[in-house]
């Protein structure tokens, strides 16, 4: 199987309210990884549609981010965890 790493980006500009994972953690599809307080005050939940291991965690609580900020990198484990 090919090694696929996916970069997780912020969906908005704002401040990292809470980092919900750690480096080397295993995460599941659509698991909440970050909470971002957008500049408009709304809390945005950040997740990704793959499961795998967090190989890089690039932000911490309180950090300013925008839509080009790479929050984390996840190595896909190729395990399908969806349900019907």
Backbone bond lengths (Angstrom), bond angles and torsions (degrees), N, CA, C in turn:
res aa  C-N    CA-C-N  psi(-1)  N-CA   C-N-CA  omega(-1)  CA-C   N-CA-C  phi
1 X - - - 1.446 - - 1.532 110.20 -
2 X 1.314 116.58 141.56 1.461 118.37 178.20 1.532 110.74 -70.96
3 X 1.292 115.73 150.46 1.469 120.64 176.06 1.521 107.49 -86.68
4 X 1.305 116.34 117.52 1.458 121.41 -179.62 1.525 108.55 -116.03
5 X 1.318 115.66 126.10 1.454 120.89 173.69 1.523 108.16 -115.38
6 X 1.306 115.34 131.14 1.461 121.73 179.61 1.520 109.62 -111.36
7 X 1.314 116.11 132.21 1.452 121.32 175.38 1.520 108.76 -90.15
8 X 1.321 116.03 133.55 1.463 122.43 178.20 1.529 107.61 -98.32
9 X 1.332 116.08 122.72 1.467 121.92 -179.60 1.522 109.92 -109.50
10 X 1.310 115.79 156.13 1.452 120.83 174.66 1.522 108.97 -69.85
11 X 1.316 116.22 143.32 1.469 120.51 178.69 1.525 111.84 -89.07
12 X 1.339 116.70 -3.89 1.466 120.13 -177.05 1.523 110.17 -156.28
13 X 1.313 115.17 169.71 1.459 120.72 172.03 1.514 108.31 -91.24
14 X 1.334 115.79 139.05 1.457 119.56 -179.65 1.516 111.02 166.93
15 X 1.327 115.18 -145.64 1.460 122.52 -176.68 1.523 109.59 -127.97
16 X 1.340 116.18 137.55 1.465 120.12 176.34 1.525 107.57 -66.82
17 X 1.318 115.62 113.66 1.463 121.65 179.15 1.533 109.64 -79.85
18 X 1.354 115.90 -42.78 1.469 119.87 -177.29 1.522 109.90 -157.61
19 X 1.333 116.26 130.54 1.466 122.27 170.11 1.519 105.92 -91.12
20 X 1.347 117.33 121.28 1.456 122.35 -173.35 1.529 113.59 -100.87
21 X 1.312 117.80 6.93 1.463 121.61 -179.95 1.520 108.89 -139.18
22 X 1.324 116.31 175.61 1.470 122.17 177.93 1.513 109.03 -133.44
23 X 1.340 116.15 160.20 1.461 121.20 175.36 1.529 108.34 -59.12
24 X 1.320 115.85 141.44 1.468 125.30 -179.42 1.530 113.93 75.46
25 X 1.346 119.16 -2.98 1.467 120.70 174.62 1.521 110.46 -67.27
26 X 1.333 116.30 150.50 1.455 121.61 167.65 1.517 106.65 -89.07
27 X 1.328 117.30 133.44 1.459 121.79 178.13 1.527 109.04 -123.09
28 X 1.309 116.04 154.42 1.460 122.87 -178.45 1.519 110.82 -105.57
29 X 1.336 115.33 159.95 1.465 120.45 177.59 1.528 109.83 -51.61
30 X 1.313 116.25 133.40 1.456 126.20 174.95 1.521 113.57 62.32
31 X 1.349 118.11 13.97 1.459 120.87 172.68 1.530 108.74 -67.28
32 X 1.316 117.19 139.11 1.468 120.56 177.01 1.522 108.98 -67.23
33 X 1.327 116.39 127.18 1.461 121.65 -178.08 1.530 112.24 -109.10
34 X 1.325 115.79 -34.98 1.463 121.65 -177.10 1.520 109.39 -144.35
35 X 1.330 115.55 151.01 1.459 122.18 167.52 1.520 106.20 -115.88
36 X 1.323 115.57 124.64 1.460 122.22 -179.42 1.524 108.33 -114.99
37 X 1.330 116.26 127.57 1.467 119.83 173.58 1.518 106.65 -89.46
38 X 1.330 115.18 106.68 1.466 121.50 -178.10 1.522 110.32 -65.82
39 X 1.316 115.33 160.59 1.467 120.79 -179.96 1.524 112.58 -59.20
40 X 1.350 117.50 -22.38 1.464 121.05 178.10 1.532 112.18 -86.41
41 X 1.363 117.28 1.65 1.462 121.73 177.40 1.512 114.71 94.88
42 X 1.319 118.01 -12.65 1.463 122.00 -178.94 1.536 110.12 -77.36
43 X 1.341 117.14 141.52 1.461 122.28 176.35 1.529 108.99 -87.93
44 X 1.319 116.94 121.24 1.463 123.43 178.47 1.526 109.16 -103.28
45 X 1.347 116.81 132.10 1.457 122.08 176.12 1.519 108.47 -93.22
46 X 1.329 117.12 129.89 1.459 122.23 -179.21 1.522 108.72 -107.68
47 X 1.336 116.25 126.57 1.466 122.82 176.91 1.528 107.77 -144.82
48 X 1.340 116.13 175.25 1.466 120.60 -179.72 1.525 108.17 -142.41
49 X 1.320 116.52 151.69 1.457 122.24 -173.99 1.520 114.98 -86.82
50 X 1.335 117.84 31.86 1.462 121.15 174.13 1.518 108.72 -134.66
51 X 1.327 115.86 159.80 1.456 120.41 170.90 1.521 107.74 -109.80
52 X 1.312 116.32 153.70 1.454 119.83 -179.79 1.511 111.52 164.33
53 X 1.333 115.92 -160.39 1.455 122.02 -177.21 1.534 110.80 -110.65
54 X 1.314 115.36 138.02 1.458 121.86 177.90 1.532 107.49 -74.92
55 X 1.317 116.25 111.76 1.470 120.19 -179.44 1.517 112.35 -95.07
56 X 1.325 117.07 -18.79 1.455 121.09 179.67 1.519 108.71 -151.14
57 X 1.315 116.20 132.71 1.463 122.40 176.48 1.518 105.96 -121.83
58 X 1.340 116.87 115.01 1.458 121.34 -166.98 1.523 115.71 -104.66
59 X 1.329 118.37 -3.50 1.468 120.80 -177.80 1.520 110.17 -134.79
60 X 1.336 114.78 165.25 1.458 120.39 175.42 1.523 109.84 -137.46
61 X 1.314 116.20 167.12 1.461 121.63 -179.76 1.527 110.10 -52.25
62 X 1.333 115.59 136.72 1.456 121.62 176.46 1.517 115.00 88.99
63 X 1.339 116.83 -6.95 1.474 120.14 -177.59 1.524 110.88 -78.26
64 X 1.324 116.48 139.83 1.470 122.34 174.95 1.522 108.50 -76.06
65 X 1.347 116.68 138.72 1.465 122.46 179.67 1.520 109.87 -137.60
66 X 1.337 115.48 163.31 1.460 121.66 170.33 1.526 107.77 -139.01
67 X 1.321 116.93 -173.66 1.468 120.56 -173.93 1.520 113.42 -69.83
68 X 1.320 117.74 -9.75 1.463 120.88 177.34 1.530 112.12 -102.18
69 X 1.328 117.09 4.34 1.461 121.27 -179.37 1.524 109.74 -81.37
70 X 1.342 115.89 122.43 1.471 121.56 175.06 1.522 107.45 -80.84
71 X 1.329 116.80 112.16 1.457 121.53 -177.18 1.519 112.00 -80.39
72 X 1.339 116.48 -39.97 1.465 121.56 -176.40 1.518 109.53 -161.85
73 X 1.335 115.36 166.54 1.465 122.37 172.24 1.526 106.81 -125.05
74 X 1.341 115.76 133.71 1.464 121.80 -178.85 1.521 108.94 -123.03
75 X 1.333 116.05 129.96 1.465 122.33 175.81 1.526 107.47 -88.92
76 X 1.331 116.60 115.48 1.464 123.02 -178.34 1.522 110.04 -61.58
77 X 1.340 116.37 133.00 1.461 120.15 178.35 1.535 112.77 -97.22
78 X 1.327 116.45 -0.25 1.467 123.02 176.69 1.526 113.37 62.67
79 X 1.324 117.46 20.92 1.464 120.37 176.40 1.521 107.77 -97.35
80 X 1.311 116.14 122.30 1.469 121.35 179.88 1.519 107.40 -83.39
81 X 1.329 116.39 120.03 1.466 120.15 -175.13 1.528 112.78 -118.13
82 X 1.314 118.53 7.43 1.463 121.55 -179.48 1.510 111.93 -69.38
83 X 1.328 115.91 167.15 1.462 121.39 177.19 1.511 109.34 -138.31
84 X 1.303 115.45 165.21 1.464 120.31 179.99 1.491 111.87 -93.54
